[in-house]
Amino acid sequence: MRTEKKQSKKWLKTIGIILALVVIGGGAYAFSIYQSLTSAVDTMHQPIDREKSKKRAEELTLTKKEPFSILMLGVDERSGDRGRSDTMIVLTVNPENNSVKMLSIPRDTRTEIIGHGTTDKMNHAYAFGGVEMSIDTVENFLDIPIDYYMQINMEGFKDIVDAVGGVTVNNDLDFTYEGVHFTKGPINLNGEKALKYSRMRYDDPRGDFGRQLRQRQIIQAVLVEGASLSTLTNYNDIFTALGKNVKTNMTFDEMVDIQKHYKDAAKNVEQMTITGSGTKINDIYYLIVSDTEQQRVQSELKTQLGL
């Protein structure tokens, strides 16, 4: 039971990527869908009690096509409990080289929790201080500004896939997972099956790499469906799914500016990794990232942001 729950939380990573890339690379906003869009954005919009990033000397100006960053937080929300951000992904978007760099920060990464006065697992920042503390902690760890956040609820995944009419992927491994048989070759998946397709890891000889490959397949398939003209007929379902399951400090105008000035960047997404060594401290597992590895990642992200 614990393994299944852990795997389901990891799928939040895929939800976050899907949402961010849809916002960055979404198609034209026709006037006929204006009301549905603005209603969804109003529901999603949740400002945070935080001043401008101290990592930026000047305010970000999207109309000038300046590079920007987004922190994706995949959160398992429960009644009476803030939960933890079991998935943390940073996307850096650069319109000059038309690219998006996507970095997953392992949840067990040991780091200073900014504003809490402790050194702990990265994902504990959300439990201690919500979105604001998560942003401050990630900024400190990566030494870059975090301009926006998106918080995604796990249950949103199935709704989003179903809203675009399901997806088609080319499966390269015959396997069965949670009662569903996935055959080799092109297969059509609804939201529930897509979730299961992306969860399986232990029966894949490639391990986590194989699971990540299937997650990327789903992401790309959702983008294809979301960008197709036929999907415009489902705009109300799509916006409803996003409005129900996403919170962000982006405003409607900022989303429009991103779609207008940055959409080509979504065509070139590069995944970054950060490595470390696992160890136990006081019987608690942590991932220790070396100073050299941390500086390597920081340098690559700073270059991407033009800093």
C-alpha positions as CSV (number, residue, x, y, z in Angstrom):
1,M,0.0,0.0,0.0
2,R,2.8,2.4,0.9
3,T,4.6,1.6,-2.4
4,E,1.5,2.3,-4.5
5,K,1.0,5.6,-2.6
6,K,4.6,6.6,-3.2
7,Q,4.3,5.8,-6.9
8,S,1.1,7.8,-7.2
9,K,2.7,10.8,-5.7
10,K,5.6,10.6,-8.1
11,W,3.1,10.9,-10.9
12,L,2.5,14.5,-9.8
13,K,5.7,15.2,-11.6
14,T,4.0,14.5,-14.9
15,I,0.9,16.5,-14.0
16,G,3.1,19.5,-13.3
17,I,5.0,19.3,-16.5
18,I,1.8,18.9,-18.5
19,L,0.3,22.0,-17.0
20,A,3.4,24.2,-17.4
21,L,3.9,23.3,-21.0
22,V,0.3,23.8,-21.8
23,V,0.5,27.3,-20.4
24,I,3.8,28.0,-22.2
25,G,3.0,26.4,-25.5
26,G,-0.8,26.6,-25.7
27,G,-2.6,27.4,-29.0
28,A,-4.5,30.5,-29.9
29,Y,-7.1,31.8,-27.5
30,A,-10.3,32.3,-29.6
31,F,-12.8,34.9,-28.4
32,S,-15.5,32.3,-28.0
33,I,-13.6,30.6,-25.2
34,Y,-12.7,33.8,-23.4
35,Q,-15.2,33.4,-20.6
36,S,-14.3,29.8,-19.8
37,L,-10.6,30.7,-19.7
38,T,-11.0,33.7,-17.5
39,S,-13.2,31.8,-15.1
40,A,-10.7,29.0,-14.8
41,V,-7.8,31.4,-14.3
42,D,-9.8,33.3,-11.6
43,T,-10.2,29.9,-9.8
44,M,-6.6,29.0,-10.2
45,H,-5.1,32.4,-9.3
46,Q,-3.8,32.4,-5.7
47,P,-1.3,35.2,-4.9
48,I,1.4,34.5,-2.3
49,D,2.5,36.7,0.6
50,R,6.0,37.2,-0.7
51,E,8.0,40.1,-2.1
52,K,9.9,40.1,-5.4
53,S,12.7,37.6,-5.5
54,K,15.9,38.8,-3.9
55,K,17.7,37.0,-6.7
56,R,16.4,39.5,-9.3
57,A,17.9,43.0,-9.4
58,E,14.9,44.3,-11.4
59,E,11.3,43.2,-11.9
60,L,10.6,40.5,-14.6
61,T,9.0,41.9,-17.7
62,L,7.4,39.3,-19.9
63,T,6.5,41.7,-22.7
64,K,10.3,42.2,-23.1
65,K,10.7,38.4,-23.6
66,E,12.9,38.0,-20.6
67,P,13.7,34.4,-19.4
68,F,11.7,33.3,-16.4
69,S,11.2,30.3,-14.1
70,I,8.4,28.3,-12.6
71,L,8.4,26.0,-9.5
72,M,6.0,23.1,-9.9
73,L,4.7,21.7,-6.6
74,G,3.0,18.3,-6.7
75,V,1.0,18.2,-3.5
76,D,-1.1,15.4,-2.0
77,E,-3.7,17.5,-0.2
78,R,-5.6,16.0,2.7
79,S,-8.3,17.4,5.0
80,G,-6.7,19.2,8.0
81,D,-3.2,18.6,6.7
82,R,-1.2,20.8,4.4
83,G,0.6,17.8,3.1
84,R,4.1,17.7,1.5
85,S,5.3,18.6,-1.9
86,D,6.5,15.2,-2.9
87,T,7.3,16.5,-6.4
88,M,9.3,19.6,-7.0
89,I,10.2,20.6,-10.6
90,V,11.8,23.9,-11.8
91,L,11.3,25.0,-15.3
92,T,13.4,27.7,-16.8
93,V,12.1,29.3,-20.0
94,N,14.3,31.2,-22.5
95,P,12.6,32.7,-25.6
96,E,16.0,33.7,-27.1
97,N,17.1,30.2,-27.6
98,N,13.5,28.9,-27.7
99,S,14.1,26.3,-25.0
100,V,12.8,25.0,-21.7
101,K,15.1,23.3,-19.2
102,M,13.3,21.1,-16.7
103,L,14.9,20.1,-13.4
104,S,13.4,17.6,-10.9
105,I,14.6,18.1,-7.4
106,P,14.6,14.8,-5.5
107,R,12.2,15.1,-2.5
108,D,14.8,13.7,-0.1
109,T,17.5,16.2,-1.0
110,R,19.1,17.5,2.3
111,T,19.2,21.3,2.3
112,E,18.7,24.3,4.5
113,I,15.0,25.1,5.0
114,I,14.9,28.9,4.6
115,G,12.8,30.6,7.2
116,H,12.6,27.5,9.4
117,G,16.2,27.5,10.7
118,T,16.7,23.8,10.1
119,T,18.4,21.4,7.6
120,D,16.0,18.8,6.4
121,K,14.5,17.2,3.3
122,M,13.7,19.6,0.5
123,N,10.0,18.6,0.4
124,H,9.5,19.4,4.1
125,A,9.7,23.1,3.3
126,Y,6.1,23.0,2.1
127,A,4.9,21.2,5.2
128,F,6.7,23.9,7.4
129,G,5.8,27.0,5.4
130,G,3.7,26.3,2.3
131,V,4.4,27.7,-1.1
132,E,6.4,30.7,0.2
133,M,8.9,28.6,2.2
134,S,9.2,26.2,-0.7
135,I,10.1,29.0,-3.1
136,D,12.6,30.5,-0.7
137,T,14.3,27.1,-0.1
138,V,14.5,26.3,-3.8
139,E,15.9,29.7,-4.6
140,N,18.6,29.3,-2.0
141,F,19.5,25.8,-3.1
142,L,19.7,26.7,-6.9
143,D,20.8,30.3,-6.5
144,I,18.3,31.5,-9.1
145,P,15.1,33.5,-8.9
146,I,11.7,31.7,-8.8
147,D,9.2,33.9,-10.6
148,Y,6.1,31.8,-10.5
149,Y,4.7,28.7,-8.8
150,M,2.1,26.1,-9.8
151,Q,0.6,23.8,-7.2
152,I,-1.1,20.7,-8.7
153,N,-3.4,18.3,-7.0
154,M,-2.9,14.6,-7.8
155,E,-6.4,13.9,-8.8
156,G,-6.1,16.5,-11.6
157,F,-4.2,14.2,-13.8
158,K,-7.0,11.9,-14.9
159,D,-9.3,14.9,-15.5
160,I,-6.8,16.7,-17.7
161,V,-6.1,13.6,-19.9
162,D,-9.8,12.8,-20.2
163,A,-10.5,16.5,-21.0
164,V,-8.3,16.3,-24.1
165,G,-10.1,13.2,-25.2
166,G,-7.4,10.7,-24.1
167,V,-4.0,10.1,-25.6
168,T,-2.2,7.6,-27.9
169,V,1.3,6.4,-27.2
170,N,3.7,3.8,-28.7
171,N,4.4,1.3,-26.0
172,D,7.7,-0.6,-26.2
173,L,7.2,-3.0,-23.3
174,D,4.4,-5.5,-22.9
175,F,3.3,-5.5,-19.2
176,T,0.4,-5.7,-16.8
177,Y,-0.1,-3.2,-14.0
178,E,-2.9,-2.9,-11.5
179,G,-5.1,-5.2,-13.5
180,V,-4.6,-3.5,-16.9
181,H,-2.6,-5.2,-19.7
182,F,-0.6,-2.8,-21.9
183,T,0.4,-4.4,-25.2
184,K,3.3,-3.4,-27.4
185,G,2.7,-0.9,-30.1
186,P,0.3,2.1,-30.3
187,I,-2.3,2.1,-27.5
188,N,-5.1,4.5,-26.6
189,L,-5.3,5.6,-23.0
190,N,-7.9,7.4,-21.0
191,G,-6.9,9.3,-17.8
192,E,-7.1,6.3,-15.4
193,K,-5.1,4.0,-17.8
194,A,-2.6,6.7,-18.5
195,L,-1.9,7.1,-14.8
196,K,-1.3,3.4,-14.4
197,Y,0.8,3.2,-17.6
198,S,3.2,5.8,-16.1
199,R,3.4,4.3,-12.6
200,M,4.9,1.0,-13.3
201,R,8.6,0.7,-12.5
202,Y,9.6,-2.6,-10.9
203,D,8.7,-4.9,-13.8
204,D,10.6,-2.7,-16.3
205,P,14.3,-3.7,-16.8
206,R,15.1,0.0,-17.2
207,G,13.7,0.7,-13.7
208,D,12.9,4.4,-13.1
209,F,14.3,5.4,-16.5
210,G,11.6,3.3,-18.2
211,R,8.9,4.9,-16.1
212,Q,10.2,8.4,-16.9
213,L,10.2,7.5,-20.6
214,R,6.5,6.6,-20.3
215,Q,5.8,9.8,-18.4
216,R,7.4,11.8,-21.2
217,Q,5.3,9.9,-23.8
218,I,2.1,11.0,-21.9
219,I,3.3,14.6,-21.6
220,Q,4.0,14.8,-25.3
221,A,0.7,13.1,-26.3
222,V,-1.3,15.6,-24.1
223,L,0.5,18.5,-25.8
224,V,-0.3,17.1,-29.2
225,E,-4.0,16.6,-28.3
226,G,-4.2,20.0,-26.6
227,A,-2.8,21.8,-29.6
228,S,-5.0,20.1,-32.1
229,L,-8.0,22.0,-33.5
230,S,-10.4,19.2,-32.6
231,T,-9.6,19.7,-28.9
232,L,-10.9,23.3,-29.0
233,T,-14.4,21.7,-28.8
234,N,-13.4,20.4,-25.3
235,Y,-12.1,23.7,-24.1
236,N,-14.6,24.0,-21.3
237,D,-13.7,20.5,-19.9
238,I,-10.0,21.4,-20.2
239,F,-10.3,24.7,-18.3
240,T,-12.6,23.1,-15.7
241,A,-10.0,20.4,-15.1
242,L,-7.2,23.0,-14.7
243,G,-9.4,25.3,-12.5
244,K,-10.3,22.5,-10.1
245,N,-6.8,21.1,-9.7
246,V,-4.3,23.9,-10.1
247,K,-3.2,27.0,-8.0
248,T,-0.8,29.6,-9.3
249,N,0.3,33.2,-8.8
250,M,0.2,33.8,-12.5
251,T,-2.4,36.3,-13.6
252,F,-4.5,36.1,-16.7
253,D,-2.5,38.8,-18.4
254,E,0.8,37.0,-17.6
255,M,-0.5,33.8,-19.1
256,V,-1.5,35.6,-22.3
257,D,1.9,37.2,-22.4
258,I,3.6,33.8,-22.0
259,Q,1.5,32.3,-24.7
260,K,2.2,35.2,-27.0
261,H,6.0,35.6,-26.5
262,Y,7.2,32.2,-25.3
263,K,5.1,29.5,-27.0
264,D,7.9,28.4,-29.4
265,A,10.1,27.5,-26.4
266,A,7.8,24.6,-25.5
267,K,8.9,22.8,-28.7
268,N,12.4,22.3,-27.2
269,V,12.2,20.8,-23.7
270,E,15.4,19.5,-22.2
271,Q,15.4,17.4,-19.0
272,M,18.1,18.0,-16.4
273,T,19.1,15.7,-13.6
274,I,20.7,16.3,-10.3
275,T,22.6,13.5,-8.7
276,G,23.7,12.7,-5.2
277,S,24.5,9.9,-2.7
278,G,22.0,8.3,-0.4
279,T,22.8,8.1,3.2
280,K,21.0,7.8,6.6
281,I,21.4,10.4,9.4
282,N,19.7,9.5,12.7
283,D,18.0,6.7,10.8
284,I,16.4,9.1,8.3
285,Y,17.2,8.7,4.6
286,Y,18.6,11.7,2.7
287,L,20.1,12.5,-0.7
288,I,23.3,14.4,-0.3
289,V,24.2,16.6,-3.2
290,S,27.9,17.5,-3.5
291,D,28.9,21.1,-3.7
292,T,30.4,20.4,-7.2
293,E,27.1,18.9,-8.5
294,Q,25.1,21.7,-6.9
295,Q,27.3,24.4,-8.6
296,R,27.1,22.6,-11.9
297,V,23.3,22.7,-11.9
298,Q,23.2,26.3,-10.7
299,S,25.6,27.3,-13.5
300,E,23.4,25.7,-16.2
301,L,20.2,27.2,-14.9
302,K,21.8,30.7,-14.6
303,T,22.9,30.5,-18.2
304,Q,19.4,29.5,-19.2
305,L,18.0,32.5,-17.4
306,G,20.6,34.9,-18.7
307,L,22.0,35.7,-15.3
